[in-house]
Amino acid sequence: MKLKSENLASKIRMHTLQMTSLGNSSHIGSILSIVDIISVLYEDTLKIFPTNPKNKLRDRFILSKGHAGAAVYAALAEKKFFPISNLAKHCSNGSYLSGHVSHIKVPGVEFSTGSLGHGLSVSCGIALNGKLEKKKYRVFALLSDGECDEGSNWEAILFASHHKLDNLTVIIDYNKLQSLESTHQTLELEPFVQKWKSFGWNVIEVDGHNHRKIKIALGKNKISKNKPTCIIAHTTKGKGVSFMENNTLWHYRSPQGDEFLSARSELLKNTRT
Ligand SMILES: Cc1ncc(C[n+]2csc(CCOP(=O)(O)OP(=O)(O)O)c2C)c(N)n1
């Protein structure tokens, strides 16, 4: 039987395909890469309050790879933070649902991102505040692999372990592709696990499309006392649509016409199985 988070993932994939088509916008490959992670977060992990989004007890989630914000908007709509019908306005003139994720007038979004390399520093600040004020909330930040080229992240990575931020969990969407080339060709990240470990982090590797495994990795049992946690999620850019998978074309290309129809029929077929 399908898990609830897997059903949510099917819905988010379809919403985001339609959103990027209607809005004539980019990043469907980047979005599909994180749909499974987002679905487990919103279905199983995050403490959220859709009717009172700013509830102080909420867990804080920051999507640092803000160009994939459509996945968060779709999850929030499915979780009833705002009407699903709003999604049709994504990326259209005057809409609050901008192409890069924004918290302005969008309930449930913690922080606007899009300029890569900022989400982790902000998450560290929120996590440190949680520690100082002895709050129970957890802080989650989802980063892309290409984003790890930014030096600001490595300062934040040092900061988090220095301050023993065990209320902070970072998830890396390790799809090994950037906008135009692979991470390997652009700026090598390997040995990636060792790098995080050597900075004092608790590191977990996971298949970023296996919901059961993602859920376990995100669980409280996997936290290590006095250390921040980094989940390196191995993913496929464009996951779920065969001709988009591992294809950098779909970083910027918008799904239109026959390509949109083929993608939709693949997603529909996968939803039924
Ligand atoms: C500071 C900054 N520089 C450049 C960009 C333009 N940009 C958007 S996405 C991207 C890289 C995409 O690769 P990755 O970060 O690995 O994310 P993915 O699309 O694979 O999820 C770049 C360079 C940006 N958003 N912010």
The ligand as an ORCA input file, in Angstrom:
! r2SCAN-3c Opt
* xyz 1 1
  C      23.847     33.401     -5.576
  C      23.237     32.791     -6.793
  N      23.996     32.607     -7.892
  C      23.444     32.072     -9.002
  C      22.125     31.717     -9.038
  C      21.525     31.155    -10.323
  N      21.242     29.736    -10.154
  C      19.984     29.295     -9.985
  S      19.936     27.659     -9.708
  C      21.604     27.508     -9.884
  C      22.337     26.213     -9.712
  C      21.480     25.023     -9.832
  O      22.116     23.867     -9.368
  P      21.932     23.375     -7.886
  O      22.205     24.522     -6.980
  O      22.714     22.153     -7.685
  O      20.379     23.080     -7.767
  P      19.448     22.062     -8.563
  O      18.805     22.861     -9.635
  O      20.296     20.953     -9.094
  O      18.451     21.628     -7.627
  C      22.170     28.736    -10.144
  C      23.623     28.949    -10.354
  C      21.373     31.929     -7.870
  N      20.083     31.580     -7.795
  N      21.951     32.458     -6.756
*
